[in-house]
Amino acid sequence: MQNIKRVFEQIFFIFLICSPILDIATGIQFYLNSEGDLMRNGSHLVVNQTLSLSFIIRMIMLLIMGLYVLYTRRTKILLIFSAIFVTWILTVITNFSQPNFDFMQELLYICKFGFNLLSLLAYFYVFSDCNLSYDKLRLKIDAILCWTIIIVSIAVIIPYFLGMGYYTYSDKLGYRGCRGFFFSGNDVTALLMLLLPLSFAILQKYYNKNNKMNIILLITPACCTVSLLIIGTKTAFLAIIVTYIFIFVYQFIYYIINKSITDAKPFILSVLCTFVLFLISCIITNGGLYNSIILSFDVTGKYAETAGTQAMVFSGRTDKLKNAIIYFKSHLPLSLFFGISRGTQQKIIEMDIPEVVLYYGLLGTVTMLWLYIKSGLQVIYNVFKNFSYTCFCCTISLGLTVGYLAMAGHTLFSVTSGFYFAFVLLYACIFTSKNKKII
């Protein structure tokens, strides 16, 4: 039995290492399918999406995680997913007779959510059962997270330098920003937003003047920051501003209390690395990156003036929300308990919390979200009970992402950003307290 558990353990770690590569492969897959029309040197952003390589492999991983749960007899996980499955079946039965119901859309949607939630639980037990000590486990995971940031950043920065990669925006206001080889700009933004604060926690923990890995540790936050600048979404800029302000304030207060700048050196050096990488990027692109940032702010300002602040912030999501609420009200009282389902909606709201509440009703909201809420409260508790720099950075990361999933969506029901949100939530629960408990 132990040998089989070790095999499962290796599969889980390999998947964690390879996960960012899957999304790069998917972006390239769609590019090849569209004959290059999606790239920055093209003019069209329409593609006939098939099931992506990333999604297929992650669904295979979902089955492997299910087998792991069954093999290790994790009763609590089985009970949690049994409750979700029952409430989902009730939602489907309630809405199946609707003339516009799309069962396949509904099935794919709930599978994505299930993958992310099961990842949180399965990885918790894998980490708890592995033969690594607390410190060695964190070292291994931190190394994987650094690898992830660098790979994702390379897949954004290099295509931008070469004039390749998908535009971030393509609308009546023009083409701007570049998300590299990532098909979904929301996914890569959320991923980097999650990992930017965490990169500073990793830097602070392992930085040492005699450490041969110092260069990697310093350039990881720099690469993450410049990648977000290249992507150029409103959320990307907000993530950078919030992260740097909070960490600067932390370092400043620490200096005032302890009268020592030693602990702030890694952060200061990383900021310098970021500035140097930004200058190099501007030189390589002949000032293109700087101009792109200015253009993004200019376009956002003009959009707010013409369409209003609400439209600028939510990018039309409030209209989709209103339509879903109208549909929800028209199907009361059943919709109150069982929701209207994703399958009845032609377009998603793109706001995760309203989607859960409206699509799956009160029963779905309770069964689907209680573990996320419980784990989040555990992290907040740890901030006050076991405050540390890691805990502080995790709070920034999760706080940004919770705001993002509530206002912009594409997290709880995304197999990329949702997976990393679940993983960072697990990371925060494990490494901000000696009490390794999720459920």
URCORRA-V929812 format. One record per pair of residues at least 4 apart in sequence whose ideal C-beta (glycine too) atoms are under 8 Angstrom apart, sorted by the first residue. I is the first residue (numbers start at 1). J is the second residue. D is the distance in Angstrom with one decimal. If there is no record, write none. Layout:
I_J_D ; I_J_D
This chain:
1_5_6.4 ; 2_6_6.4 ; 3_7_6.7 ; 4_8_6.7 ; 4_71_6.8 ; 5_9_6.3 ; 5_71_7.8 ; 5_72_6.9 ; 5_129_6.4 ; 6_10_6.5 ; 7_11_6.6 ; 8_12_6.4 ; 8_64_7.5 ; 8_68_4.9 ; 8_71_7.4 ; 8_72_8.0 ; 8_126_7.0 ; 9_13_6.6 ; 9_126_5.5 ; 9_129_7.3 ; 9_130_5.5 ; 10_14_6.1 ; 11_15_6.3 ; 11_64_6.1 ; 12_16_6.5 ; 12_68_7.9 ; 12_122_7.1 ; 12_123_6.4 ; 12_126_4.8 ; 13_17_6.5 ; 13_140_7.7 ; 13_144_7.6 ; 14_18_6.1 ; 15_19_6.1 ; 15_61_5.5 ; 16_123_7.8 ; 16_144_5.6 ; 16_423_7.6 ; 17_144_5.7 ; 17_147_6.6 ; 18_22_6.4 ; 19_23_7.7 ; 19_148_7.2 ; 19_416_8.0 ; 19_419_6.8 ; 20_24_6.7 ; 20_148_5.0 ; 20_151_4.8 ; 20_152_5.0 ; 20_155_7.6 ; 20_191_7.7 ; 21_25_6.2 ; 21_151_6.6 ; 22_26_6.5 ; 22_53_6.7 ; 22_54_4.2 ; 22_57_5.8 ; 22_58_7.2 ; 23_27_6.6 ; 23_54_5.3 ; 23_182_5.8 ; 23_183_7.6 ; 23_184_7.8 ; 23_187_6.8 ; 23_188_7.4 ; 23_416_5.4 ; 24_28_6.5 ; 24_151_7.6 ; 24_155_4.8 ; 24_181_4.9 ; 24_182_7.0 ; 25_29_6.2 ; 25_53_5.3 ; 25_54_6.7 ; 26_30_6.6 ; 26_52_4.2 ; 26_53_5.4 ; 26_54_4.1 ; 26_55_7.7 ; 26_183_5.8 ; 27_31_6.4 ; 27_155_7.8 ; 27_166_6.9 ; 27_180_7.5 ; 27_181_4.1 ; 27_182_5.1 ; 27_183_4.5 ; 28_32_6.4 ; 28_181_5.8 ; 29_33_6.4 ; 29_52_6.4 ; 29_53_5.5 ; 30_34_6.1 ; 30_38_6.4 ; 30_47_5.4 ; 30_49_6.8 ; 30_52_7.3 ; 30_183_5.1 ; 31_36_6.4 ; 31_38_5.6 ; 31_39_6.2 ; 31_166_8.0 ; 31_181_7.6 ; 33_47_6.4 ; 33_48_7.0 ; 33_50_7.2 ; 34_38_4.8 ; 34_44_7.8 ; 34_46_7.8 ; 34_47_4.3 ; 34_48_7.9 ; 36_41_7.6 ; 36_42_5.8 ; 37_42_4.5 ; 37_43_7.5 ; 37_44_4.3 ; 37_45_7.7 ; 37_46_7.4 ; 37_47_7.3 ; 38_42_6.4 ; 38_44_7.4 ; 38_45_6.2 ; 38_47_5.8 ; 38_166_5.6 ; 38_183_7.8 ; 39_164_5.7 ; 39_165_6.7 ; 39_166_6.8 ; 40_159_7.9 ; 40_163_6.2 ; 40_164_6.2 ; 40_165_5.6 ; 40_166_7.0 ; 40_167_5.5 ; 40_175_7.3 ; 40_178_6.0 ; 41_163_6.1 ; 41_164_7.2 ; 45_166_7.9 ; 45_167_7.0 ; 45_170_4.6 ; 51_55_5.5 ; 51_56_5.7 ; 52_56_6.9 ; 52_183_7.6 ; 53_57_6.3 ; 54_58_6.2 ; 54_415_6.8 ; 54_416_7.2 ; 55_59_6.3 ; 55_415_6.1 ; 56_60_6.7 ; 57_61_6.4 ; 58_62_6.5 ; 58_115_5.8 ; 58_415_4.7 ; 58_419_7.6 ; 59_63_7.0 ; 59_111_6.5 ; 59_115_7.2 ; 60_64_6.6 ; 61_65_6.3 ; 61_115_7.4 ; 62_66_6.5 ; 62_111_6.9 ; 62_114_6.7 ; 62_115_4.7 ; 62_118_6.5 ; 63_67_6.4 ; 64_68_6.4 ; 65_69_6.5 ; 65_115_8.0 ; 65_118_5.0 ; 65_119_6.9 ; 65_122_4.4 ; 66_70_6.4 ; 66_118_7.2 ; 67_71_5.9 ; 68_72_6.0 ; 68_122_5.8 ; 68_125_7.9 ; 68_126_7.6 ; 69_74_4.7 ; 69_77_4.9 ; 69_78_6.6 ; 69_118_7.5 ; 69_121_7.8 ; 69_122_6.5 ; 70_78_7.8 ; 72_125_6.7 ; 72_129_7.8 ; 74_78_6.5 ; 74_121_7.5 ; 74_125_6.1 ; 75_79_6.3 ; 76_80_6.4 ; 76_439_5.1 ; 77_81_6.3 ; 77_118_7.4 ; 77_121_5.0 ; 77_122_7.5 ; 77_125_7.9 ; 77_439_7.8 ; 78_82_6.0 ; 79_83_6.6 ; 80_84_6.6 ; 80_117_7.9 ; 80_121_7.3 ; 80_367_7.7 ; 80_371_6.7 ; 80_439_7.3 ; 81_85_6.0 ; 81_114_7.1 ; 81_117_7.9 ; 81_118_7.1 ; 82_86_6.4 ; 83_87_6.5 ; 83_367_4.5 ; 84_88_6.1 ; 84_114_7.2 ; 84_117_7.8 ; 84_364_7.8 ; 84_367_4.8 ; 84_368_5.9 ; 85_89_6.3 ; 86_90_6.6 ; 87_91_6.5 ; 87_338_7.6 ; 87_360_6.7 ; 87_363_4.4 ; 87_364_5.0 ; 87_367_5.0 ; 87_368_7.8 ; 88_92_6.4 ; 88_110_5.5 ; 88_360_7.2 ; 88_364_7.0 ; 89_93_6.2 ; 90_94_6.2 ; 90_338_5.2 ; 90_363_6.9 ; 91_95_6.4 ; 91_338_4.8 ; 91_339_5.3 ; 91_341_5.0 ; 91_359_7.5 ; 91_360_5.5 ; 91_361_6.8 ; 91_364_6.2 ; 92_96_5.6 ; 92_103_7.3 ; 92_106_6.4 ; 92_341_6.5 ; 92_343_7.3 ; 94_334_5.3 ; 94_335_7.9 ; 94_338_4.3 ; 94_339_7.9 ; 94_341_7.5 ; 95_101_5.7 ; 95_338_7.6 ; 95_339_7.8 ; 95_340_6.2 ; 95_341_4.2 ; 95_343_6.4 ; 95_344_5.3 ; 96_101_5.8 ; 96_103_7.4 ; 97_101_7.4 ; 98_343_7.8 ; 98_344_5.0 ; 100_344_5.9 ; 100_346_7.2 ; 101_106_7.6 ; 101_341_7.2 ; 101_343_4.7 ; 101_344_5.5 ; 102_106_6.5 ; 102_343_4.8 ; 102_344_7.9 ; 103_107_6.1 ; 103_343_5.8 ; 104_108_6.3 ; 105_109_6.2 ; 105_342_6.0 ; 105_343_5.5 ; 106_110_6.5 ; 106_341_5.6 ; 106_342_5.0 ; 106_343_3.4 ; 107_111_6.2 ; 108_112_6.6 ; 109_113_6.9 ; 109_342_4.2 ; 109_343_7.9 ; 109_359_8.0 ; 109_413_5.8 ; 110_114_6.1 ; 110_342_7.6 ; 111_115_6.3 ; 112_116_6.8 ; 112_413_4.9 ; 112_414_6.5 ; 112_415_5.3 ; 112_418_6.7 ; 113_117_6.3 ; 113_368_6.7 ; 113_412_6.0 ; 113_413_5.4 ; 113_418_7.5 ; 114_118_5.7 ; 115_119_6.3 ; 115_415_5.5 ; 115_418_7.5 ; 115_419_7.0 ; 116_120_7.0 ; 116_412_6.5 ; 116_413_8.0 ; 116_414_7.8 ; 116_415_7.0 ; 116_418_3.7 ; 116_419_5.5 ; 116_421_7.1 ; 116_422_4.8 ; 117_121_6.8 ; 117_368_7.5 ; 117_371_6.8 ; 117_372_7.7 ; 117_422_6.7 ; 118_122_5.5 ; 119_123_5.8 ; 119_419_5.5 ; 119_422_5.0 ; 119_423_6.6 ; 120_124_6.6 ; 120_371_7.2 ; 120_372_8.0 ; 120_375_7.4 ; 120_422_3.9 ; 120_423_7.4 ; 120_425_6.4 ; 120_426_5.4 ; 120_438_7.2 ; 121_125_6.9 ; 121_371_7.7 ; 121_438_6.8 ; 121_439_7.0 ; 122_126_6.2 ; 123_127_6.1 ; 123_422_8.0 ; 123_423_6.6 ; 123_426_5.7 ; 124_128_6.2 ; 124_426_5.7 ; 124_429_7.9 ; 124_430_7.6 ; 124_436_7.8 ; 124_438_4.7 ; 124_439_8.0 ; 125_129_6.0 ; 126_130_6.3 ; 127_137_6.1 ; 127_141_7.9 ; 127_426_7.7 ; 127_430_6.5 ; 127_436_7.7 ; 128_436_5.9 ; 130_137_6.6 ; 132_136_4.4 ; 132_137_4.2 ; 132_140_6.5 ; 133_137_6.7 ; 134_138_6.7 ; 134_434_7.6 ; 135_139_6.3 ; 136_140_6.4 ; 137_141_6.4 ; 138_142_5.9 ; 138_431_5.5 ; 139_143_6.4 ; 139_206_7.9 ; 140_144_6.7 ; 141_145_6.4 ; 141_427_6.8 ; 142_146_6.5 ; 142_202_4.7 ; 142_205_7.3 ; 142_206_7.1 ; 143_147_6.4 ; 144_148_6.3 ; 145_149_6.6 ; 145_195_6.3 ; 145_198_6.3 ; 145_199_7.6 ; 145_202_6.6 ; 146_150_6.4 ; 146_199_7.3 ; 146_202_6.2 ; 146_216_6.4 ; 146_217_7.3 ; 146_220_5.1 ; 147_151_6.2 ; 148_152_6.1 ; 148_195_6.7 ; 149_153_6.0 ; 149_192_7.4 ; 149_195_5.2 ; 149_199_5.8 ; 149_220_5.2 ; 149_223_6.4 ; 149_224_5.1 ; 150_154_6.3 ; 150_216_7.6 ; 150_219_7.8 ; 150_220_6.2 ; 150_223_5.9 ; 151_155_6.5 ; 152_156_6.7 ; 152_182_7.9 ; 152_188_6.7 ; 152_191_6.3 ; 152_192_6.4 ; 152_195_8.0 ; 152_227_6.9 ; 153_157_5.7 ; 153_192_7.7 ; 153_223_3.6 ; 153_224_5.9 ; 153_226_7.2 ; 153_227_4.4 ; 154_158_5.5 ; 154_223_7.6 ; 155_159_6.9 ; 155_180_4.8 ; 155_181_4.8 ; 155_182_6.6 ; 156_160_6.4 ; 156_165_7.2 ; 156_178_7.1 ; 156_179_6.5 ; 156_180_3.5 ; 156_181_7.8 ; 156_182_7.1 ; 156_188_6.9 ; 156_227_4.3 ; 156_230_5.6 ; 156_231_6.5 ; 157_161_6.4 ; 157_180_7.2 ; 157_223_7.0 ; 157_226_6.4 ; 157_227_6.0 ; 157_230_6.4 ; 157_281_7.2 ; 158_162_6.3 ; 158_180_7.5 ; 159_164_4.1 ; 159_165_3.3 ; 159_178_6.8 ; 159_180_4.4 ; 159_181_5.7 ; 160_164_7.7 ; 160_165_5.9 ; 160_178_4.5 ; 160_180_6.4 ; 160_230_5.0 ; 160_281_7.9 ; 160_285_7.3 ; 160_289_7.8 ; 161_281_7.6 ; 161_284_5.4 ; 161_285_6.8 ; 164_181_7.9 ; 165_178_4.8 ; 165_179_6.5 ; 165_180_4.2 ; 165_181_5.9 ; 166_178_7.0 ; 166_179_5.1 ; 166_180_7.2 ; 166_181_7.5 ; 166_182_7.0 ; 166_183_6.6 ; 166_185_7.3 ; 167_175_4.7 ; 167_176_7.0 ; 167_177_6.4 ; 167_178_6.5 ; 167_179_7.6 ; 168_176_6.6 ; 168_177_2.8 ; 168_178_6.1 ; 168_179_5.0 ; 168_185_4.9 ; 168_231_5.4 ; 168_232_5.4 ; 168_233_6.1 ; 169_173_7.3 ; 169_174_7.7 ; 169_175_6.9 ; 169_176_5.0 ; 169_177_5.5 ; 169_232_7.6 ; 169_233_8.0 ; 169_299_8.0 ; 170_175_5.3 ; 173_299_5.0 ; 173_302_7.5 ; 173_303_6.7 ; 174_299_7.4 ; 176_232_6.3 ; 176_292_6.2 ; 176_295_5.5 ; 176_296_5.9 ; 176_299_6.6 ; 177_185_7.5 ; 177_230_7.2 ; 177_231_5.7 ; 177_232_3.3 ; 177_233_6.8 ; 177_292_6.6 ; 177_296_6.4 ; 178_230_5.5 ; 178_231_6.9 ; 178_232_7.5 ; 178_292_7.9 ; 179_184_7.8 ; 179_185_4.3 ; 179_188_5.5 ; 179_189_7.8 ; 179_231_5.2 ; 180_188_7.3 ; 180_227_7.8 ; 180_230_7.6 ; 180_231_8.0 ; 182_187_6.5 ; 182_188_4.0 ; 184_188_6.7 ; 184_410_7.2 ; 184_414_7.4 ; 184_416_6.9 ; 185_189_6.0 ; 185_231_6.4 ; 185_233_6.3 ; 186_190_6.2 ; 186_233_7.9 ; 186_408_6.7 ; 186_409_7.6 ; 186_410_3.9 ; 186_414_7.4 ; 186_417_7.1 ; 187_191_6.2 ; 187_410_6.5 ; 187_414_5.6 ; 187_416_4.1 ; 187_417_4.8 ; 188_192_6.3 ; 188_231_6.5 ; 188_416_7.7 ; 189_193_6.0 ; 189_228_7.1 ; 189_231_5.7 ; 189_233_5.1 ; 189_235_5.3 ; 189_236_5.2 ; 189_239_7.6 ; 190_194_6.3 ; 190_235_7.7 ; 190_401_6.4 ; 190_404_5.9 ; 190_405_7.9 ; 190_410_6.5 ; 190_411_5.7 ; 190_414_7.5 ; 190_416_7.8 ; 190_417_3.5 ; 190_420_7.5 ; 190_421_7.3 ; 191_195_6.5 ; 191_416_6.3 ; 191_417_5.5 ; 191_420_5.3 ; 192_196_6.0 ; 192_224_5.4 ; 192_227_5.7 ; 192_228_5.3 ; 192_231_7.5 ; 192_236_7.3 ; 192_239_7.4 ; 193_228_7.2 ; 193_235_6.6 ; 193_236_7.1 ; 193_239_3.9 ; 193_397_7.6 ; 193_400_5.4 ; 193_401_6.5 ; 193_404_6.6 ; 194_198_7.0 ; 194_397_5.3 ; 194_398_8.0 ; 194_400_7.5 ; 194_401_5.4 ; 194_417_7.3 ; 194_420_5.3 ; 194_421_6.3 ; 194_424_5.2 ; 195_199_5.9 ; 195_224_6.3 ; 195_397_7.4 ; 195_420_7.2 ; 195_424_7.5 ; 196_200_7.5 ; 196_221_6.6 ; 196_224_4.8 ; 196_225_6.7 ; 196_228_7.1 ; 196_239_6.1 ; 196_240_7.3 ; 196_243_5.2 ; 196_397_7.4 ; 197_201_6.9 ; 197_243_5.1 ; 197_246_7.8 ; 197_247_7.3 ; 197_393_4.3 ; 197_394_7.3 ; 197_396_4.1 ; 197_397_4.2 ; 197_400_7.5 ; 198_202_6.4 ; 198_393_5.8 ; 198_394_6.8 ; 198_397_5.4 ; 198_424_6.5 ; 198_427_7.4 ; 199_203_6.3 ; 199_220_4.8 ; 199_221_4.3 ; 199_224_5.5 ; 200_204_6.3 ; 200_221_5.7 ; 200_243_7.6 ; 200_247_5.6 ; 200_267_6.5 ; 200_270_7.2 ; 200_393_5.6 ; 201_205_6.4 ; 201_389_6.0 ; 201_390_4.5 ; 201_392_7.8 ; 201_393_3.8 ; 201_394_7.0 ; 202_206_6.3 ; 202_217_6.8 ; 202_220_7.2 ; 203_207_5.4 ; 203_217_4.8 ; 203_218_6.8 ; 203_220_6.9 ; 203_221_6.3 ; 203_266_5.0 ; 203_267_7.4 ; 203_270_6.0 ; 204_263_7.3 ; 204_266_5.6 ; 204_267_7.2 ; 204_389_5.3 ; 205_389_7.7 ; 205_390_6.9 ; 206_211_6.6 ; 206_213_6.8 ; 206_217_5.9 ; 207_211_6.7 ; 207_214_6.0 ; 207_217_5.4 ; 207_218_7.6 ; 207_265_7.8 ; 207_266_4.1 ; 208_214_7.0 ; 209_214_7.2 ; 211_217_7.5 ; 213_217_5.7 ; 214_218_6.1 ; 215_219_6.2 ; 216_220_6.3 ; 217_266_7.4 ; 218_222_6.8 ; 218_266_7.3 ; 218_269_5.5 ; 218_270_5.1 ; 218_273_4.9 ; 219_223_5.7 ; 219_273_5.5 ; 219_277_7.3 ; 220_224_6.5 ; 221_225_6.1 ; 221_270_4.8 ; 221_273_7.7 ; 221_274_6.7 ; 222_226_6.4 ; 222_270_6.1 ; 222_273_4.1 ; 222_274_4.1 ; 222_276_7.7 ; 222_277_4.8 ; 223_227_6.1 ; 223_277_7.0 ; 224_228_6.7 ; 225_229_6.6 ; 225_240_5.8 ; 225_274_4.9 ; 225_278_7.9 ; 226_230_6.4 ; 226_274_6.7 ; 226_277_5.0 ; 226_278_5.7 ; 226_281_5.9 ; 227_231_6.5 ; 228_236_4.0 ; 228_237_7.5 ; 228_239_6.2 ; 228_240_5.5 ; 229_236_7.1 ; 229_237_7.7 ; 229_240_7.1 ; 229_278_7.0 ; 229_289_6.6 ; 229_293_6.1 ; 230_281_7.5 ; 230_289_6.5 ; 230_292_7.5 ; 231_236_4.9 ; 232_236_6.3 ; 232_237_7.5 ; 232_292_5.9 ; 232_293_6.7 ; 232_296_4.5 ; 233_237_7.3 ; 234_238_6.3 ; 234_300_6.2 ; 234_313_7.8 ; 235_239_6.2 ; 235_404_5.9 ; 235_408_6.2 ; 236_240_6.7 ; 237_241_6.3 ; 237_296_7.4 ; 237_297_7.8 ; 238_242_6.0 ; 238_400_7.7 ; 239_243_6.0 ; 239_400_5.5 ; 240_244_6.2 ; 241_245_6.1 ; 242_246_6.2 ; 242_396_6.9 ; 242_400_6.2 ; 243_247_6.2 ; 243_396_5.9 ; 243_400_7.5 ; 244_248_5.9 ; 244_271_7.8 ; 245_249_6.3 ; 246_250_6.4 ; 246_392_7.7 ; 246_396_5.3 ; 247_251_6.3 ; 247_267_6.3 ; 247_393_7.4 ; 247_396_7.6 ; 248_252_6.1 ; 248_267_7.8 ; 249_253_6.3 ; 250_254_6.2 ; 250_389_7.3 ; 250_392_6.0 ; 251_255_6.4 ; 251_263_7.4 ; 251_264_4.3 ; 251_267_5.5 ; 252_256_6.5 ; 253_257_6.3 ; 254_258_5.9 ; 254_263_6.1 ; 254_264_7.0 ; 255_259_7.2 ; 255_260_6.8 ; 255_261_5.8 ; 255_264_6.0 ; 258_263_7.6 ; 261_265_6.7 ; 264_268_5.7 ; 265_269_6.0 ; 266_270_6.2 ; 267_271_6.5 ; 268_272_6.7 ; 269_273_6.5 ; 270_274_6.4 ; 271_275_6.5 ; 272_276_6.4 ; 273_277_6.2 ; 274_278_6.2 ; 275_279_6.5 ; 276_280_6.4 ; 277_281_6.3 ; 278_282_6.5 ; 278_289_7.1 ; 279_283_6.3 ; 280_284_6.2 ; 281_285_6.2 ; 281_289_4.7 ; 282_286_8.0 ; 282_287_5.5 ; 282_288_7.3 ; 282_289_5.1 ; 282_290_5.1 ; 285_289_5.2 ; 287_291_5.6 ; 288_292_6.0 ; 289_293_6.6 ; 290_294_6.5 ; 291_295_6.1 ; 292_296_6.4 ; 293_297_6.7 ; 294_298_6.1 ; 295_299_6.0 ; 296_300_6.3 ; 297_301_6.3 ; 298_302_6.5 ; 299_303_6.1 ; 300_304_6.4 ; 300_312_6.3 ; 301_305_6.6 ; 302_306_6.3 ; 303_307_5.6 ; 303_311_7.4 ; 303_312_5.0 ; 304_308_6.9 ; 304_309_5.3 ; 304_311_7.8 ; 304_312_4.0 ; 307_311_3.8 ; 307_312_6.2 ; 308_312_6.9 ; 309_313_6.1 ; 310_314_6.0 ; 310_318_6.2 ; 311_315_7.2 ; 311_316_6.4 ; 311_318_7.7 ; 313_407_7.3 ; 314_318_4.9 ; 314_351_7.9 ; 314_407_6.7 ; 314_408_8.0 ; 315_350_8.0 ; 315_408_7.7 ; 316_320_6.9 ; 317_321_6.1 ; 317_349_6.2 ; 317_350_5.0 ; 317_351_5.5 ; 317_407_7.7 ; 317_408_7.4 ; 317_409_7.4 ; 318_322_6.4 ; 319_323_6.7 ; 320_324_6.4 ; 320_347_6.0 ; 320_348_7.4 ; 320_349_4.7 ; 320_350_6.6 ; 321_325_6.3 ; 321_349_5.2 ; 321_351_6.3 ; 321_354_5.6 ; 322_326_6.5 ; 323_327_6.6 ; 324_328_6.1 ; 324_340_7.1 ; 324_345_6.5 ; 324_349_5.5 ; 324_354_7.2 ; 324_358_5.1 ; 325_329_6.3 ; 325_358_6.9 ; 326_330_6.4 ; 327_331_6.7 ; 327_340_5.5 ; 327_344_7.0 ; 327_345_7.5 ; 328_332_7.4 ; 328_335_5.0 ; 328_339_7.7 ; 328_340_5.4 ; 328_358_5.1 ; 329_335_7.7 ; 331_335_4.0 ; 331_340_5.9 ; 332_336_5.8 ; 333_337_7.2 ; 334_338_5.6 ; 335_339_6.0 ; 335_340_5.2 ; 335_358_7.8 ; 335_361_6.3 ; 336_361_6.0 ; 336_362_6.3 ; 337_361_4.8 ; 337_362_5.5 ; 337_363_5.6 ; 338_360_7.4 ; 338_361_4.6 ; 338_363_6.5 ; 338_364_7.4 ; 339_357_7.6 ; 339_358_6.1 ; 339_359_4.8 ; 339_360_4.1 ; 339_361_3.6 ; 339_364_5.6 ; 340_344_5.2 ; 340_345_7.1 ; 340_358_6.0 ; 340_359_6.1 ; 341_345_7.7 ; 341_359_5.6 ; 341_360_7.4 ; 342_348_7.0 ; 342_355_7.5 ; 342_359_5.1 ; 345_349_7.9 ; 345_359_7.5 ; 348_355_6.4 ; 348_409_7.1 ; 348_413_7.7 ; 349_354_5.4 ; 349_355_5.2 ; 349_358_7.3 ; 349_409_6.8 ; 350_408_6.5 ; 350_409_3.9 ; 350_410_6.5 ; 351_355_6.3 ; 351_406_6.5 ; 351_407_6.3 ; 351_408_7.1 ; 351_409_4.9 ; 352_356_6.5 ; 352_405_4.2 ; 352_406_6.5 ; 352_409_4.8 ; 352_410_7.6 ; 352_411_5.5 ; 352_412_4.4 ; 352_413_6.7 ; 353_357_6.4 ; 353_405_7.1 ; 353_406_4.9 ; 354_358_5.6 ; 355_359_5.3 ; 355_409_6.7 ; 355_412_7.8 ; 355_413_7.0 ; 356_360_5.7 ; 356_364_6.4 ; 356_365_5.4 ; 356_368_5.8 ; 356_369_6.1 ; 356_412_7.0 ; 357_361_7.4 ; 357_362_7.9 ; 357_365_5.2 ; 359_364_7.1 ; 360_364_2.3 ; 360_365_6.3 ; 360_368_6.4 ; 361_365_6.8 ; 362_366_6.5 ; 363_367_6.4 ; 364_368_5.4 ; 365_369_5.6 ; 366_370_5.8 ; 369_373_5.7 ; 370_374_6.0 ; 371_375_6.2 ; 371_438_7.6 ; 371_439_6.7 ; 372_376_6.2 ; 372_412_7.8 ; 372_425_7.1 ; 373_377_6.4 ; 374_378_6.5 ; 374_439_7.8 ; 375_379_6.8 ; 375_425_5.2 ; 375_426_7.6 ; 375_429_5.5 ; 375_438_6.1 ; 376_380_6.6 ; 376_398_6.7 ; 376_402_7.2 ; 376_425_6.9 ; 377_381_6.3 ; 378_382_6.5 ; 378_429_5.4 ; 378_433_7.6 ; 378_437_7.8 ; 378_438_8.0 ; 379_383_6.8 ; 379_391_7.6 ; 379_394_6.3 ; 379_395_6.5 ; 379_398_6.3 ; 379_425_7.2 ; 379_428_4.6 ; 379_429_6.2 ; 379_432_6.4 ; 380_384_7.4 ; 380_395_7.4 ; 381_385_5.7 ; 382_386_5.1 ; 382_387_8.0 ; 382_391_5.5 ; 382_428_7.5 ; 382_429_7.7 ; 382_432_4.1 ; 382_433_4.7 ; 383_387_5.9 ; 383_391_5.4 ; 383_392_7.3 ; 383_395_5.6 ; 383_432_7.6 ; 385_433_7.4 ; 386_391_6.5 ; 386_432_6.1 ; 386_433_5.4 ; 386_434_7.9 ; 387_391_5.8 ; 387_392_7.2 ; 388_392_6.9 ; 388_432_6.6 ; 389_393_6.4 ; 390_394_6.2 ; 390_431_5.9 ; 390_432_6.0 ; 391_395_6.4 ; 391_428_7.3 ; 391_432_4.0 ; 392_396_6.8 ; 393_397_6.4 ; 394_398_6.1 ; 394_424_6.9 ; 394_427_6.8 ; 394_428_3.7 ; 394_431_7.8 ; 394_432_6.0 ; 395_399_5.7 ; 395_428_7.6 ; 396_400_6.3 ; 397_401_6.5 ; 397_424_5.7 ; 397_428_7.7 ; 398_402_6.1 ; 398_421_7.9 ; 398_424_6.5 ; 398_425_6.3 ; 398_428_6.2 ; 399_403_6.6 ; 400_404_6.2 ; 401_405_6.1 ; 401_411_6.5 ; 401_417_7.9 ; 401_421_5.4 ; 401_424_7.5 ; 402_406_6.3 ; 403_407_6.1 ; 404_408_5.2 ; 404_411_6.5 ; 405_409_6.3 ; 405_410_7.6 ; 405_411_3.7 ; 405_412_5.9 ; 405_421_7.3 ; 409_413_7.5 ; 410_414_5.0 ; 410_417_6.2 ; 411_417_4.9 ; 411_418_5.3 ; 411_421_5.4 ; 412_418_5.4 ; 412_421_7.5 ; 413_418_6.5 ; 414_418_4.5 ; 414_419_7.9 ; 415_419_5.9 ; 416_420_7.0 ; 417_421_6.1 ; 418_422_6.4 ; 419_423_6.2 ; 420_424_6.0 ; 421_425_6.3 ; 422_426_6.4 ; 423_427_6.2 ; 424_428_6.3 ; 425_429_6.5 ; 426_430_6.2 ; 426_438_7.0 ; 427_431_5.8 ; 428_432_5.4 ; 429_433_7.0 ; 429_436_7.8 ; 429_437_7.7 ; 429_438_5.9 ; 430_436_5.5
